[in-house]
Every structure is written in structure tokens, then in C-alpha cells.
């Protein structure tokens, strides 16, 4: 398995690369990114074979979509799969602002809107920012913010767009696996084609396995996994590192240390283990990882393609870091 391998996206006719590029950073997540740097990130990803790109209106309040479209309009439209999201409109005075975006466009902000009309408007505005004629995968972003409207009106709008050909696959983007499982069960048939699950199926958190991943496998619903580095904790667990934890819980810190010890014994970089782990589950199609510099893209591809010895995953399990119910990539080789 390599980062640039193309595989079917569940039951759709789309084919995606095993590694996808998350584009929140290009909207200025936590720190500014220049237009030139954003273009360089997308160009490096393209040259390394990445053909799955994931953005959203809320990423930099439209900035990520604009930069993504500017880079991808130079590429053959049928040669890549583009994902964006609905559920937040970007408009003057939008109140749903977040401090995580550095130097956002002045005077505008997000407003939650999962209504049928709001979703159609969101898609129209995304297409304008992207400068493209269609979106391949459309996620309902954080449906738990207004679940009843999201599973009703927003899903109905996306299903209609799928029927019309404006959208080729309907999805949901979630941080909580039970929300996704409930959505799959309550959405009108045939339901979403795929799910993007962030932070709930990685080496430190396998709660996605409780209900969601078996349900997706049963329904041939593809899963894109994000957050495989656990907010950066697996990259650098030191207290002053930018890993999203003000204080790392002691039990979690112990797990990270134990994992890094096994990785050293097998000469496997921890991030190589992290980016390859989700593919042990048959429902997982792709892993999506962000980058804010071309070198980070190249590093992720290197980790994805890094050889992992056949005895590595049994050693991780023997160290008590994975339960017997958790499938590992060696079981599918």
C-alpha cells in the first residue's frame, strides 16, 4: 500500500488516493499561511500523487476554498477528488467565529445553517470560491450542532444534489463517532456514501470501532479518517509542544511513551505507525492529514510509505496498547 494508490470510494464511482490532504491549515489554522505557501503545499501534494483534497467554508472563512480552487483549476478535473462541507455560511457579521483562525478576512464570519435553502446557498458560494463546476464529496459539517435539521433538511438537499450530478457523493464530517452512527441510522435511504471521522480512530483513540466502523463496513459506507496524530501528540508529546493539549493526562502520556518505545525497537517512526494504523479496518478508504508547508506533505508521504515489519503490530498489541478487538494492518496483508 502506498500513499498514491487509487482505490474506490465505497459504493460510489469515485477513486481516491489512500492519502488525502486536509486543507484547514491553508486557511490559517493557528498561524497564517501565505498564498504562495498554500500554492506550494498543493503543488507538492499533486506531484507526490495525492489526489484527495478536503476543505470547508469555515477554514479561514472562505480562504482555504479560494486557495484550493486556484491551485486545482490548473489540474485535469477528473484526475482528483475534491471534498468540501456545508452547515456554515460565510457572511458579514456571521457570529460563529472561532479564535483558531489567524488573520481571517475582515468583517465576515460563519453562521450555522443546516436548512435546505441554506445548504443550497452554501454549495453555490463554495463553487464560486473554488471556481469549479462541481464538488465530488460534500460533507455535512458537524451535524451535531443541529442534528434534527442536518439529518432532515441538509441531507435531503445533498441527496437532491447527488441526484442532479452537482455532487457525486454525500458524506458527513464528525468529531464524535456516535453522532455519525446515529446519522447513518436515521438518514433517509440510501444514506450517506461516506463519513469523515476526525480523532476517533487512531493509535490512542479507537472509539470509532464501538459502533460506527462496523456499521460502515456493513453498509459499504467509505470512511475517511482524520486526526491520526491525535492533535499532534504523537508527533511530539513534550509539554511545550503544539499538540493541542494544555495538560496531557498521565495515562495518555504513559501510552505515548510505551508506543514510542515499541517504535524504537522496530525502527518505525511513530507517525508512520499512526498514518498506517487505520487501514487495518476494511471500511477505511483514506487517511487525511493536513500540512502548512511543502516539506510537511513530503514527510507525511514518506511516513505513509515507510516499511513496517510484520512483527510490529503484534508487538504493539502485546504491549497492551491495542485490544484484541482492534484490527491492524498486518491482519489485512
C-alpha positions as CSV (number, residue, x, y, z in Angstrom):
1,X,0.0,0.0,0.0
2,X,1.3,3.4,-1.0
3,X,0.1,7.0,-0.5
4,X,-0.7,7.4,-4.2
5,X,-2.6,4.2,-4.6
6,X,-6.1,4.9,-6.0
7,X,-9.0,2.9,-4.5
8,X,-12.8,3.0,-4.9
9,X,-14.6,5.3,-2.5
10,X,-17.1,2.8,-1.0
11,X,-20.1,2.2,-3.3
12,X,-19.5,5.4,-5.4
13,X,-17.8,5.5,-8.8
14,X,-15.1,7.8,-7.4
15,X,-11.5,6.7,-6.9
16,X,-9.4,8.4,-4.3
17,X,-5.8,8.2,-3.2
18,X,-5.0,6.4,0.1
19,X,-3.6,9.7,1.4
20,X,-5.7,12.8,1.3
21,X,-4.6,16.4,2.1
22,X,-6.6,18.3,4.7
23,X,-6.7,22.0,3.9
24,X,-7.6,23.7,7.2
25,X,-4.0,24.9,7.6
26,X,-4.1,26.7,4.3
27,X,-7.0,28.8,5.8
28,X,-4.7,29.9,8.6
29,X,-5.4,27.3,11.3
30,X,-3.5,28.6,14.4
31,X,-1.0,30.5,12.3
32,X,-1.0,32.5,9.0
33,X,-0.1,30.8,5.7
34,X,0.7,32.9,2.7
35,X,-0.9,32.5,-0.7
36,X,2.5,31.4,-2.1
37,X,3.0,28.8,0.6
38,X,-0.5,27.5,0.2
39,X,0.0,27.1,-3.6
40,X,3.3,25.3,-2.9
41,X,1.7,22.9,-0.5
42,X,-1.0,21.9,-3.1
43,X,1.6,21.6,-5.8
44,X,3.9,19.4,-3.8
45,X,0.9,17.2,-2.9
46,X,0.0,16.9,-6.5
47,X,3.5,15.9,-7.6
48,X,3.6,13.3,-4.9
49,X,0.5,11.6,-6.1
50,X,-2.1,12.9,-3.6
51,X,-5.5,13.1,-5.4
52,X,-7.9,13.6,-2.5
53,X,-8.3,17.2,-1.1
54,X,-10.6,18.2,1.7
55,X,-11.5,21.8,2.5
56,X,-14.5,23.7,4.0
57,X,-16.1,27.1,4.0
58,X,-15.2,27.7,7.7
59,X,-11.5,27.1,7.1
60,X,-10.3,30.7,7.2
61,X,-13.8,31.9,6.4
62,X,-13.6,31.0,2.7
63,X,-9.8,31.5,2.3
64,X,-9.0,27.8,2.1
65,X,-11.6,27.1,-0.6
66,X,-10.3,30.1,-2.6
67,X,-6.7,28.9,-2.4
68,X,-7.7,25.3,-3.1
69,X,-9.6,26.2,-6.2
70,X,-6.9,28.5,-7.6
71,X,-4.4,25.6,-7.4
72,X,-6.7,22.8,-8.7
73,X,-8.1,24.7,-11.7
74,X,-4.7,24.1,-13.3
75,X,-5.3,20.3,-13.0
76,X,-7.4,17.9,-15.0
77,X,-10.8,18.0,-13.3
78,X,-11.3,14.2,-13.5
79,X,-7.9,13.5,-12.1
80,X,-8.7,14.4,-8.4
81,X,-11.5,14.2,-5.8
82,X,-12.4,17.4,-4.0
83,X,-14.4,17.5,-0.8
84,X,-15.9,20.5,0.9
85,X,-18.6,21.0,3.5
86,X,-22.0,22.5,4.3
87,X,-23.6,23.7,7.5
88,X,-21.9,27.1,7.9
89,X,-22.5,30.2,5.7
90,X,-19.7,32.8,5.5
91,X,-21.3,36.2,5.6
92,X,-20.9,39.7,7.0
93,X,-21.3,39.6,10.8
94,X,-21.5,35.8,11.0
95,X,-21.5,35.1,14.7
96,X,-20.0,31.6,14.9
97,X,-16.4,32.8,14.9
98,X,-13.5,30.8,16.2
99,X,-10.2,32.1,17.6
100,X,-8.3,29.3,15.9
101,X,-8.2,31.2,12.6
102,X,-5.2,33.5,12.2
103,X,-5.8,36.8,10.4
104,X,-9.2,35.9,8.9
105,X,-10.9,38.1,6.3
106,X,-12.2,41.2,7.9
107,X,-15.9,41.7,8.6
108,X,-17.2,38.2,7.8
109,X,-17.8,35.1,9.9
110,X,-19.6,31.8,9.8
111,X,-23.3,31.3,10.6
112,X,-24.7,27.8,11.3
113,X,-27.4,26.9,8.8
114,X,-28.4,23.3,8.0
115,X,-31.7,24.3,6.3
116,X,-32.4,23.1,2.8
117,X,-32.1,26.6,1.4
118,X,-29.1,27.3,3.4
119,X,-27.3,24.2,2.1
120,X,-28.0,25.1,-1.5
121,X,-26.7,28.6,-0.9
122,X,-23.6,27.2,0.8
123,X,-22.9,25.0,-2.2
124,X,-23.4,27.8,-4.6
125,X,-21.0,30.1,-2.7
126,X,-18.4,27.3,-2.3
127,X,-18.4,26.6,-6.1
128,X,-17.9,30.4,-6.7
129,X,-15.0,30.5,-4.3
130,X,-13.5,27.3,-5.7
131,X,-14.0,28.4,-9.3
132,X,-15.2,24.8,-10.2
133,X,-18.3,23.4,-11.7
134,X,-18.9,20.6,-9.3
135,X,-17.9,19.2,-5.9
136,X,-17.1,15.5,-5.7
137,X,-17.7,14.8,-2.0
138,X,-19.9,17.1,0.1
139,X,-19.8,16.6,3.9
140,X,-22.4,17.8,6.3
141,X,-20.1,19.6,8.8
142,X,-20.6,18.9,12.5
143,X,-24.2,17.7,12.2
144,X,-24.5,17.5,16.0
145,X,-24.7,21.3,16.0
146,X,-28.3,21.0,14.8
147,X,-28.9,17.3,14.4
148,X,-32.6,17.3,13.5
149,X,-32.2,19.8,10.7
150,X,-29.0,18.3,9.5
151,X,-30.3,14.7,9.2
152,X,-33.5,16.1,7.7
153,X,-33.2,19.2,5.5
154,X,-29.4,19.2,4.9
155,X,-29.3,15.5,4.0
156,X,-32.3,15.9,1.7
157,X,-30.6,18.9,-0.1
158,X,-27.4,16.9,-0.6
159,X,-29.3,13.8,-1.8
160,X,-31.0,16.0,-4.4
161,X,-27.7,17.5,-5.5
162,X,-26.3,14.0,-5.8
163,X,-29.3,13.0,-8.0
164,X,-28.7,16.1,-10.2
165,X,-24.9,15.3,-10.5
166,X,-23.7,18.5,-8.8
167,X,-22.4,16.3,-6.1
168,X,-21.0,12.8,-6.6
169,X,-21.0,11.6,-3.0
170,X,-22.8,12.6,0.1
171,X,-20.9,12.5,3.4
172,X,-20.8,13.8,7.0
173,X,-17.8,15.2,8.8
174,X,-17.8,14.5,12.5
175,X,-15.6,14.5,15.6
176,X,-17.9,12.1,17.5
177,X,-18.4,8.6,16.3
178,X,-21.8,8.1,18.0
179,X,-23.2,11.1,16.1
180,X,-22.1,9.6,12.8
181,X,-23.6,6.2,13.7
182,X,-26.9,7.8,14.6
183,X,-26.9,9.9,11.4
184,X,-26.4,6.7,9.3
185,X,-29.3,5.0,11.0
186,X,-31.7,8.0,10.8
187,X,-31.0,9.4,7.3
188,X,-33.4,8.5,4.6
189,X,-32.2,5.7,2.3
190,X,-29.8,5.2,0.7
191,X,-28.0,7.3,3.3
192,X,-24.5,8.9,3.1
193,X,-21.9,7.4,0.8
194,X,-19.1,8.1,3.2
195,X,-18.1,9.5,6.6
196,X,-15.1,11.7,7.6
197,X,-14.2,10.7,11.2
198,X,-11.7,13.0,13.0
199,X,-9.8,12.0,16.0
200,X,-11.8,8.9,16.9
201,X,-9.9,6.1,15.1
202,X,-6.2,6.3,15.7
203,X,-3.5,4.7,17.9
204,X,-4.7,6.5,21.0
205,X,-8.5,6.5,20.5
206,X,-10.4,3.7,18.8
207,X,-13.9,4.7,19.9
208,X,-14.9,4.7,16.2
209,X,-14.8,0.9,16.4
210,X,-17.5,0.7,19.0
211,X,-20.4,1.1,16.5
212,X,-19.6,3.3,13.6
213,X,-16.9,1.4,11.7
214,X,-18.8,-2.0,11.8
215,X,-21.9,-0.2,10.6
216,X,-20.0,1.5,7.7
217,X,-18.5,-1.9,6.7
218,X,-21.9,-3.5,6.7
219,X,-23.3,-0.7,4.5
220,X,-20.3,-0.3,2.2
221,X,-20.0,3.3,3.5
222,X,-16.5,4.5,3.0
223,X,-14.6,6.1,5.9
224,X,-12.0,8.8,5.6
225,X,-10.0,9.1,8.8
226,X,-8.6,12.4,10.0
227,X,-6.8,13.3,13.2
228,X,-4.5,10.4,13.2
229,X,-1.7,12.3,15.0
230,X,-4.1,12.9,18.0
231,X,-3.8,16.7,17.7
232,X,0.0,16.4,17.2
233,X,0.5,14.4,20.5
234,X,2.1,11.5,18.6
235,X,4.4,13.9,16.8
236,X,5.8,15.5,19.9
237,X,4.4,14.7,23.4
238,X,6.6,17.2,25.3
239,X,4.7,19.7,27.4
240,X,5.6,22.8,25.4
241,X,4.9,21.2,22.0
242,X,1.9,22.5,19.9
243,X,-0.2,19.3,20.3
244,X,-3.5,20.8,21.4
245,X,-3.3,19.6,25.0
246,X,-2.8,22.2,27.7
247,X,-2.0,19.3,30.1
248,X,-1.6,15.7,28.8
249,X,-3.4,13.3,31.1
250,X,-0.9,11.0,32.8
251,X,-2.4,7.8,31.5
252,X,-2.3,9.1,27.9
253,X,1.3,10.2,28.3
254,X,2.2,6.7,29.5
255,X,0.6,5.2,26.4
256,X,2.5,7.6,24.2
257,X,5.8,6.7,25.9
258,X,5.0,2.9,25.6
259,X,4.2,3.3,21.9
260,X,7.3,5.2,21.2
261,X,9.3,2.5,22.9
262,X,7.9,-0.2,20.6
263,X,8.5,2.1,17.6
264,X,12.2,2.5,18.6
265,X,12.6,-1.3,18.9
266,X,11.4,-1.8,15.3
267,X,12.8,1.4,13.8
268,X,9.3,2.6,12.9
269,X,8.7,6.3,13.2
270,X,5.7,6.9,15.4
271,X,4.0,9.0,12.7
272,X,4.5,6.1,10.2
273,X,2.6,3.8,12.6
274,X,0.0,6.5,13.1
275,X,-0.8,7.2,9.5
276,X,-0.9,3.5,8.5
277,X,-2.8,2.1,11.5
278,X,-6.4,3.0,10.3
279,X,-6.1,0.8,7.3
280,X,-6.4,-2.3,9.4
281,X,-10.2,-1.8,9.2
282,X,-11.8,-2.7,5.9
283,X,-14.2,0.3,6.0
284,X,-11.3,2.8,5.9
285,X,-10.6,4.1,2.4
286,X,-8.2,7.0,3.1
287,X,-6.4,8.9,5.8
288,X,-6.5,12.7,5.5
289,X,-3.6,14.7,7.0
290,X,-3.0,18.5,7.0
291,X,0.1,20.4,6.1
292,X,1.1,24.0,6.1
293,X,4.4,23.7,4.2
294,X,5.6,21.5,1.2
295,X,8.1,19.7,3.4
296,X,5.3,18.5,5.7
297,X,3.5,17.0,2.7
298,X,6.6,15.2,1.7
299,X,7.2,14.0,5.2
300,X,3.7,12.5,5.5
301,X,4.1,10.7,2.2
302,X,7.4,9.3,3.5
303,X,5.8,8.1,6.7
304,X,2.9,6.6,4.8
305,X,5.2,4.6,2.5
306,X,7.6,3.6,5.3
307,X,8.0,-0.2,5.5
308,X,6.6,-1.6,8.8
309,X,8.0,-5.1,9.8
310,X,5.4,-7.8,10.1
311,X,6.1,-8.3,13.8
312,X,5.5,-4.6,14.7
313,X,1.7,-4.7,15.2
314,X,1.7,-7.8,17.3
315,X,4.3,-6.2,19.5
316,X,2.1,-3.1,19.8
317,X,-0.8,-5.4,20.9
318,X,1.5,-7.3,23.3
319,X,2.5,-4.1,25.0
320,X,-1.2,-3.6,25.9
321,X,-1.6,-0.6,23.5
322,X,-4.3,-2.2,21.4
323,X,-7.0,-4.6,22.5
324,X,-7.7,-7.9,20.7
325,X,-10.8,-6.4,19.0
326,X,-8.8,-3.7,17.2
327,X,-7.8,-4.9,13.6
328,X,-4.3,-4.0,12.5
329,X,-2.8,-3.6,9.0
330,X,-0.9,-6.9,9.3
331,X,-4.2,-8.8,9.5
332,X,-5.2,-7.5,6.0
333,X,-1.8,-8.0,4.3
